[in-house]
Amino acid sequence: MTGGTPTLSDSGRDLGARFHDLMEVVVGWLPGRLSRVVAPSFLGFALINGFTFGVDLLLLTAFRSGLGLPVPLAFTIAYVLAFGLSFVLNRALNFRSHAPVGPQAGLYAVAITINYLAFILGVGSALTELGLQYHLSRIVAGACEAAFMYSGMRWVIFRDTKA
């Protein structure tokens, strides 16, 4: 803060802290032992990536059904845009990282490349070729990628945080 007026970086940090606090409260409401097993960062990841997955599906629909792009190209463009948004939101809100963004972005690029090849093109495209509707193929691939990406973000990309 400067002169009592919040700056953009101050409000960004405040928003991240508030987001984390909210995730801790919600995790505390979980029944039984779940509140001790589910990390606030996992819940935050699920919310952020649920939102960005919705963005991904909307973009996929626009590129495939709206523009008529081939499935692999529509998957790719929607995926890159949605995962860029996911990186920004997870870094700022969920993991509240203050480490240099360059190395993290590099690690993230490696993770999403592996994720893309294995789950998006591999699982998603294969299921579509086998006759599963492309939205359902993307949802199945999304479930696989969620476990991979959370693990990568928590223990590799944003390891500087106390998630």
Phi, psi and chi 1 to 4 in degrees:
 res  aa     phi    psi   chi1   chi2   chi3   chi4
   1 MET       -  142.7  -81.4 -171.6  126.4      -
   2 THR  -128.3  118.8   52.3      -      -      -
   3 GLY    60.9   30.3      -      -      -      -
   4 GLY    81.2   -3.5      -      -      -      -
   5 THR  -103.4  124.3  -54.2      -      -      -
   6 PRO   -66.5  138.3    1.7    0.5      -      -
   7 THR   -93.3  169.5   64.0      -      -      -
   8 LEU   -60.1  -42.4 -176.9   56.4      -      -
   9 SER   -69.0  -35.0   62.6      -      -      -
  10 ASP   -63.6  -46.0  -71.6  -22.0      -      -
  11 SER   -68.7  -31.3   19.3      -      -      -
  12 GLY   -63.4  -43.0      -      -      -      -
  13 ARG   -67.5  -41.4  -89.2 -171.6 -115.6  118.4
  14 ASP   -62.1  -41.7  -69.5  -17.2      -      -
  15 LEU   -64.6  -41.2 -173.1   56.5      -      -
  16 GLY   -63.3  -43.0      -      -      -      -
  17 ALA   -65.1  -41.5      -      -      -      -
  18 ARG   -65.2  -40.7  -72.7 -168.6  -52.9 -109.2
  19 PHE   -60.8  -47.3 -177.9   80.8      -      -
  20 HIS   -61.8  -44.0 -178.2   76.3      -      -
  21 ASP   -59.7  -42.6  -68.9  -13.9      -      -
  22 LEU   -62.4  -41.7  176.8   61.4      -      -
  23 MET   -63.4  -38.4  -64.6  -55.9  101.6      -
  24 GLU   -63.6  -41.6  -76.1 -174.4  -22.9      -
  25 VAL   -63.1  -47.6  167.4      -      -      -
  26 VAL   -64.1  -42.2  173.5      -      -      -
  27 VAL   -60.8  -37.3  163.5      -      -      -
  28 GLY   -62.8  -24.6      -      -      -      -
  29 TRP   -82.5  -11.2  -68.0  -21.1      -      -
  30 LEU   -64.2  145.2  -66.6  175.1      -      -
  31 PRO   -72.7  151.3   24.8  -31.7      -      -
  32 GLY    54.5 -136.9      -      -      -      -
  33 ARG   -77.2   -9.9  -66.0  175.3   30.7  142.5
  34 LEU   -56.3  -36.5  -83.5  178.2      -      -
  35 SER   -64.9  -22.3   63.6      -      -      -
  36 ARG   -93.8  -16.0  -71.3  175.7  -70.7 -158.5
  37 VAL   -97.9  -37.2  175.4      -      -      -
  38 VAL   -84.4  120.7  174.5      -      -      -
  39 ALA   -76.9  143.3      -      -      -      -
  40 PRO   -55.3  -34.8  -25.8   34.1      -      -
  41 SER   -67.8  -29.5   65.4      -      -      -
  42 PHE   -68.2  -43.4 -179.5   76.3      -      -
  43 LEU   -63.2  -43.8  178.4   60.3      -      -
  44 GLY   -60.2  -43.4      -      -      -      -
  45 PHE   -59.7  -45.5  172.6   85.8      -      -
  46 ALA   -61.1  -42.7      -      -      -      -
  47 LEU   -67.7  -49.0  -70.1  174.1      -      -
  48 ILE   -62.8  -47.3  -71.0  169.8      -      -
  49 ASN   -76.1  -23.5  -76.7   60.7      -      -
  50 GLY   -64.3  -42.9      -      -      -      -
  51 PHE   -63.7  -49.3  168.2   72.7      -      -
  52 THR   -70.0  -25.5   58.6      -      -      -
  53 PHE   -67.3  -38.6 -173.0   66.8      -      -
  54 GLY   -61.7  -41.6      -      -      -      -
  55 VAL   -60.5  -44.4  169.6      -      -      -
  56 ASP   -57.3  -47.9 -171.4  -19.5      -      -
  57 LEU   -65.1  -38.5  -71.3  175.6      -      -
  58 LEU   -63.4  -44.7  -72.6  172.0      -      -
  59 LEU   -65.2  -42.2  -67.5  171.2      -      -
  60 LEU   -58.1  -44.4  173.2   59.4      -      -
  61 THR   -62.5  -43.7  -59.3      -      -      -
  62 ALA   -62.9  -43.8      -      -      -      -
  63 PHE   -74.2  -37.3  -63.9  140.4      -      -
  64 ARG   -83.7  -57.8  175.5   67.1 -178.1  147.4
  65 SER   -80.9  -35.8  -64.0      -      -      -
  66 GLY   -78.2  -50.9      -      -      -      -
  67 LEU   -97.0  -12.0  -62.0  176.8      -      -
  68 GLY    73.4   23.6      -      -      -      -
  69 LEU   -68.4  152.1  -63.7  178.7      -      -
  70 PRO   -60.8  150.8  -15.4   24.0      -      -
  71 VAL   -53.2  -50.7  169.0      -      -      -
  72 PRO   -59.8  -38.1  -25.5   35.3      -      -
  73 LEU   -70.3  -42.0 -175.6   58.5      -      -
  74 ALA   -63.4  -43.5      -      -      -      -
  75 PHE   -57.5  -45.6  -86.5    4.1      -      -
  76 THR   -64.3  -50.3  -58.2      -      -      -
  77 ILE   -64.3  -47.2  -64.1  169.0      -      -
  78 ALA   -61.4  -41.6      -      -      -      -
  79 TYR   -62.1  -48.9  174.7   81.5      -      -
  80 VAL   -62.3  -44.1  168.3      -      -      -
  81 LEU   -65.8  -45.2  -66.8  172.9      -      -
  82 ALA   -66.9  -39.2      -      -      -      -
  83 PHE   -74.2  -26.3  -94.1   82.7      -      -
  84 GLY   -63.1  -44.1      -      -      -      -
  85 LEU   -63.9  -40.9  179.1   59.5      -      -
  86 SER   -60.7  -43.0  171.1      -      -      -
  87 PHE   -59.7  -48.6  175.5   79.4      -      -
  88 VAL   -61.7  -48.2  169.6      -      -      -
  89 LEU   -67.6  -43.0  -66.9  175.4      -      -
  90 ASN   -66.6  -40.3  -88.8  -65.8      -      -
  91 ARG   -63.1  -45.7  177.3  178.7  159.1   79.5
  92 ALA   -80.4  -45.2      -      -      -      -
  93 LEU   -95.7  -47.4  -61.9  177.5      -      -
  94 ASN   -85.9  -51.8 -165.5   34.9      -      -
  95 PHE   -95.5  -12.2  -65.5  100.4      -      -
  96 ARG    46.0   47.5  -61.8  172.1  -65.8  144.4
  97 SER   -77.9  140.6  178.2      -      -      -
  98 HIS  -120.2   10.1  -61.7  -68.1      -      -
  99 ALA   -70.1  161.5      -      -      -      -
 100 PRO   -55.9  133.9  -23.7   32.7      -      -
 101 VAL   -71.5  -29.9   71.1      -      -      -
 102 GLY   -56.5  -56.7      -      -      -      -
 103 PRO   -61.8  -36.9  -24.1   33.1      -      -
 104 GLN   -65.4  -42.3  -72.5  179.3  -23.5      -
 105 ALA   -63.7  -36.9      -      -      -      -
 106 GLY   -64.2  -46.4      -      -      -      -
 107 LEU   -62.8  -39.9  -71.6  170.2      -      -
 108 TYR   -63.5  -41.2 -170.4   72.8      -      -
 109 ALA   -61.4  -41.2      -      -      -      -
 110 VAL   -63.4  -45.7  169.3      -      -      -
 111 ALA   -62.2  -45.2      -      -      -      -
 112 ILE   -72.7  -25.9   65.7  168.1      -      -
 113 THR   -66.9  -46.9  -60.6      -      -      -
 114 ILE   -61.2  -46.8  -67.5  167.4      -      -
 115 ASN   -59.3  -45.2 -175.6   57.5      -      -
 116 TYR   -60.7  -49.7  171.0   76.8      -      -
 117 LEU   -66.0  -44.1  -66.3  172.3      -      -
 118 ALA   -75.3  -48.1      -      -      -      -
 119 PHE  -100.6  -44.8  -58.2  115.9      -      -
 120 ILE   -73.2  -60.2  -53.2  -51.7      -      -
 121 LEU   -73.8  -44.2  -76.6 -173.0      -      -
 122 GLY   -63.9  -69.2      -      -      -      -
 123 VAL   -70.6  -51.6  173.5      -      -      -
 124 GLY   -59.8  -51.6      -      -      -      -
 125 SER   -68.2  -38.5  -67.2      -      -      -
 126 ALA   -62.4  -44.7      -      -      -      -
 127 LEU   -64.2  -37.8  -69.6  173.9      -      -
 128 THR   -63.8  -43.4  -58.9      -      -      -
 129 GLU   -64.1  -29.6  -73.1  -60.8  -45.7      -
 130 LEU   -79.3   -2.9  -68.9  171.9      -      -
 131 GLY   109.2   -2.5      -      -      -      -
 132 LEU   -75.9  138.6 -167.9   61.8      -      -
 133 GLN   -56.7  141.6 -161.0  -89.9  -15.2      -
 134 TYR   -62.0  -31.8   72.1   91.0      -      -
 135 HIS   -65.3  -43.9  -75.3  111.2      -      -
 136 LEU   -66.2  -37.6  -65.9  176.2      -      -
 137 SER   -59.8  -42.2  -63.1      -      -      -
 138 ARG   -68.4  -36.1 -177.0   62.0 -175.6   92.5
 139 ILE   -66.0  -43.9  -70.0  168.0      -      -
 140 VAL   -62.6  -45.7  170.9      -      -      -
 141 ALA   -61.4  -36.0      -      -      -      -
 142 GLY   -63.3  -37.2      -      -      -      -
 143 ALA   -65.0  -40.4      -      -      -      -
 144 CYS   -65.9  -45.3  -62.6      -      -      -
 145 GLU   -68.3  -28.4   74.9  178.4  -75.7      -
 146 ALA   -60.4  -47.5      -      -      -      -
 147 ALA   -63.1  -43.8      -      -      -      -
 148 PHE   -63.6  -47.8  174.6   77.8      -      -
 149 MET   -70.8  -39.2  -71.9  -55.0  -61.6      -
 150 TYR   -61.8  -45.7  175.7   72.6      -      -
 151 SER   -59.0  -45.4  -61.1      -      -      -
 152 GLY   -64.0  -42.4      -      -      -      -
 153 MET   -67.2  -45.5  -74.6  179.7  161.7      -
 154 ARG   -70.8  -44.6 -179.9  165.8 -177.0 -173.6
 155 TRP  -104.1   -7.6  -69.3  -64.0      -      -
 156 VAL  -124.8  -61.3  178.9      -      -      -
 157 ILE   -69.6  -50.1  -61.5  164.1      -      -
 158 PHE  -108.7   39.9  -58.9  119.6      -      -
 159 ARG   -67.2  -11.9   67.6 -179.7  171.1  -94.8
 160 ASP   -76.4   -5.4   67.8  -52.3      -      -
 161 THR  -101.9  165.4   63.6      -      -      -
 162 LYS  -102.3   65.3  -67.8 -179.7  173.3   83.9
 163 ALA   -72.8      -      -      -      -      -
